[in-house]
């Protein structure tokens, strides 16, 4: 008799557990009466992120949400800075957060952020400086009536926080056409900017290297000044710079006068993201005080798209380097078109 009851009781308990597991879910209700069932993974930047079985991960505007009910506790930060952990529930536009230390009554709109219990506040994580790296290479060549082999490589490391950016970079370009070098250039530099106000920043930068085709044995440009963000959005940033510089160019040919002059420094940087692609434009203009007709102008524009793996990207672009008073027998303007394969990592 008891042997028959045990399997039945066990089966009933198992069915109850499975049924309860199916009912265990978070519920989001919106102003238009929609009811979304899933798992709330986080509340951030004015959005409620929900994992669903039927539509994958979706983000609902927080301003459209009236009630959030969670089956498990979440860590929550309110807009007044209060932190607590507990289950969320609500009705009629009000929200309750119930945890071990009691219950707080609030509203959905006053929840600044939420995350998994035991994890760190995303705002704290975002304030930490972190390194990111980019390496690129491009190789091109032709044979037949003309032979050409071009190799170029670059590396960039950036230490970033919400308030400042330190960038270190290096680049080498070598081109050989019909056994004659047509490009042999190396540069390395650093650029630091500090956003001391919402749109305002100060910067310092330094770049040095050589260009054997232009007969420059060594060059160095240092600058410092003020930057302002004309556009500052999450996917659209336009920054202008203005300051003072010191430009030095040592030419190998004794017939070419070396450059050693203080001057001005102007720059423009625009980065626009659409989808997963990015369009970048950079301009730099450095005139000297001794002779404003002696200046150096550089430009770079490129379009960058991700490949199958997000860490790999393809960059297509053009760059211009203009020296108003180059060395003897050297053209003022150099233009280069490039296709580069990039690898990003952190």
MOBELQUI-V667798 format. One record per pair of residues at least 12 apart in sequence whose C-alpha atoms are under 6 Angstrom apart, sorted by sequence separation. I is the first residue (numbers start at 1). J is the second residue. D is the distance in whole Angstrom. If there is no record, write none. Layout:
i->I j->J d->D
i->I j->J d->D
This chain:
i->26 j->38 d->5
i->39 j->51 d->5
i->47 j->59 d->6
i->48 j->60 d->5
i->74 j->86 d->6
i->86 j->98 d->5
i->95 j->107 d->5
i->139 j->151 d->5
i->156 j->168 d->6
i->173 j->185 d->5
i->192 j->204 d->5
i->208 j->220 d->4
i->228 j->240 d->6
i->248 j->260 d->4
i->269 j->281 d->6
i->285 j->297 d->5
i->303 j->315 d->6
i->321 j->333 d->6
i->25 j->38 d->6
i->26 j->39 d->5
i->38 j->51 d->5
i->47 j->60 d->5
i->73 j->86 d->4
i->86 j->99 d->4
i->94 j->107 d->5
i->138 j->151 d->6
i->156 j->169 d->4
i->172 j->185 d->6
i->207 j->220 d->6
i->227 j->240 d->6
i->247 j->260 d->6
i->269 j->282 d->5
i->284 j->297 d->6
i->303 j->316 d->5
i->321 j->334 d->5
i->38 j->52 d->5
i->47 j->61 d->5
i->48 j->62 d->6
i->73 j->87 d->4
i->85 j->99 d->6
i->138 j->152 d->5
i->155 j->169 d->6
i->172 j->186 d->4
i->191 j->205 d->4
i->207 j->221 d->5
i->227 j->241 d->4
i->247 j->261 d->6
i->268 j->282 d->6
i->284 j->298 d->5
i->302 j->316 d->5
i->320 j->334 d->6
i->47 j->62 d->5
i->72 j->87 d->6
i->137 j->152 d->6
i->155 j->170 d->5
i->171 j->186 d->6
i->190 j->205 d->6
i->206 j->221 d->6
i->226 j->241 d->6
i->246 j->261 d->6
i->268 j->283 d->5
i->283 j->298 d->6
i->302 j->317 d->4
i->320 j->335 d->5
i->46 j->62 d->5
i->137 j->153 d->4
i->154 j->170 d->6
i->171 j->187 d->5
i->190 j->206 d->5
i->206 j->222 d->4
i->226 j->242 d->6
i->246 j->262 d->4
i->267 j->283 d->5
i->283 j->299 d->5
i->301 j->317 d->5
i->319 j->335 d->6
i->70 j->87 d->6
i->136 j->153 d->6
i->154 j->171 d->4
i->170 j->187 d->6
i->189 j->206 d->5
i->205 j->222 d->6
i->225 j->242 d->6
i->245 j->262 d->6
i->246 j->263 d->6
i->267 j->284 d->4
i->282 j->299 d->6
i->301 j->318 d->6
i->319 j->336 d->5
i->70 j->88 d->5
i->136 j->154 d->5
i->153 j->171 d->6
i->170 j->188 d->4
i->189 j->207 d->4
i->205 j->223 d->5
i->225 j->243 d->4
i->245 j->263 d->5
i->266 j->284 d->6
i->282 j->300 d->5
i->300 j->318 d->6
i->318 j->336 d->6
i->69 j->88 d->5
i->135 j->154 d->6
i->153 j->172 d->6
i->169 j->188 d->6
i->188 j->207 d->6
i->204 j->223 d->6
i->224 j->243 d->6
i->244 j->263 d->6
i->245 j->264 d->5
i->266 j->285 d->5
i->281 j->300 d->6
i->300 j->319 d->4
i->318 j->337 d->4
i->69 j->89 d->4
i->135 j->155 d->5
i->152 j->172 d->6
i->169 j->189 d->5
i->188 j->208 d->6
i->204 j->224 d->4
i->224 j->244 d->6
i->244 j->264 d->4
i->245 j->265 d->6
i->281 j->301 d->4
i->299 j->319 d->5
i->317 j->337 d->6
i->68 j->89 d->6
i->134 j->155 d->6
i->152 j->173 d->4
i->168 j->189 d->6
i->187 j->208 d->6
i->203 j->224 d->5
i->223 j->244 d->6
i->243 j->264 d->6
i->244 j->265 d->5
i->265 j->286 d->5
i->280 j->301 d->6
i->299 j->320 d->5
i->317 j->338 d->5
i->134 j->156 d->5
i->168 j->190 d->5
i->187 j->209 d->4
i->203 j->225 d->6
i->223 j->245 d->4
i->243 j->265 d->5
i->264 j->286 d->6
i->280 j->302 d->5
i->298 j->320 d->6
i->316 j->338 d->6
i->67 j->90 d->5
i->133 j->156 d->6
i->151 j->174 d->5
i->167 j->190 d->6
i->186 j->209 d->5
i->202 j->225 d->6
i->222 j->245 d->5
i->242 j->265 d->6
i->264 j->287 d->6
i->279 j->302 d->6
i->298 j->321 d->5
i->316 j->339 d->5
i->133 j->157 d->5
i->150 j->174 d->6
i->167 j->191 d->5
i->186 j->210 d->5
i->202 j->226 d->4
i->222 j->246 d->5
i->242 j->266 d->5
i->263 j->287 d->6
i->279 j->303 d->5
i->315 j->339 d->6
i->132 j->157 d->6
i->150 j->175 d->4
i->166 j->191 d->6
i->185 j->210 d->6
i->201 j->226 d->6
i->202 j->227 d->6
i->221 j->246 d->6
i->241 j->266 d->5
i->263 j->288 d->4
i->278 j->303 d->6
i->297 j->322 d->5
i->315 j->340 d->5
i->132 j->158 d->5
i->149 j->175 d->6
i->166 j->192 d->4
i->185 j->211 d->4
i->201 j->227 d->5
i->221 j->247 d->5
i->241 j->267 d->5
i->262 j->288 d->6
i->263 j->289 d->5
i->278 j->304 d->5
i->296 j->322 d->6
i->314 j->340 d->6
i->66 j->93 d->5
i->131 j->158 d->6
i->149 j->176 d->5
i->165 j->192 d->6
i->184 j->211 d->6
i->200 j->227 d->6
i->240 j->267 d->6
i->261 j->288 d->6
i->262 j->289 d->6
i->277 j->304 d->6
i->296 j->323 d->5
i->314 j->341 d->5
i->131 j->159 d->4
i->148 j->176 d->6
i->165 j->193 d->6
i->184 j->212 d->6
i->200 j->228 d->5
i->220 j->248 d->5
i->240 j->268 d->5
i->277 j->305 d->5
i->130 j->159 d->5
i->148 j->177 d->4
i->164 j->193 d->6
i->199 j->228 d->6
i->219 j->248 d->5
i->239 j->268 d->6
i->295 j->324 d->6
i->313 j->342 d->5
i->130 j->160 d->5
i->147 j->177 d->6
i->164 j->194 d->4
i->183 j->213 d->6
i->199 j->229 d->5
i->219 j->249 d->4
i->239 j->269 d->5
i->294 j->324 d->6
i->312 j->342 d->6
i->79 j->110 d->5
i->129 j->160 d->5
i->147 j->178 d->5
i->163 j->194 d->6
i->164 j->195 d->6
i->238 j->269 d->6
i->294 j->325 d->6
i->312 j->343 d->5
i->78 j->110 d->6
i->129 j->161 d->5
i->163 j->195 d->5
i->218 j->250 d->5
i->238 j->270 d->4
i->311 j->343 d->6
i->31 j->64 d->6
i->78 j->111 d->5
i->79 j->112 d->5
i->217 j->250 d->6
i->237 j->270 d->6
i->311 j->344 d->5
i->30 j->64 d->5
i->78 j->112 d->5
i->127 j->161 d->6
i->216 j->250 d->6
i->217 j->251 d->5
i->237 j->271 d->5
i->30 j->65 d->4
i->77 j->112 d->6
i->216 j->251 d->5
i->217 j->252 d->5
i->236 j->271 d->6
i->29 j->65 d->6
i->30 j->66 d->5
i->77 j->113 d->5
i->215 j->251 d->6
i->236 j->272 d->5
i->29 j->66 d->6
i->76 j->113 d->6
i->215 j->252 d->6
i->235 j->272 d->6
i->29 j->67 d->5
i->76 j->114 d->4
i->235 j->273 d->5
i->28 j->67 d->6
i->75 j->114 d->5
i->28 j->68 d->5
i->75 j->115 d->5
i->27 j->68 d->6
i->75 j->116 d->6
i->27 j->69 d->5
i->74 j->116 d->5
i->75 j->117 d->5
i->26 j->69 d->6
i->74 j->117 d->5
i->26 j->70 d->4
i->26 j->71 d->6
i->25 j->71 d->6
i->44 j->113 d->5
i->43 j->113 d->5
i->43 j->114 d->5
i->256 j->327 d->6
i->42 j->114 d->5
i->42 j->115 d->5
i->214 j->330 d->6
i->138 j->340 d->5
i->137 j->340 d->6
i->137 j->341 d->6
i->136 j->341 d->5
i->136 j->342 d->4
i->135 j->342 d->6
i->135 j->343 d->5
i->134 j->343 d->6
i->134 j->344 d->5
i->133 j->344 d->6
i->133 j->345 d->5
i->132 j->345 d->6
i->132 j->346 d->4
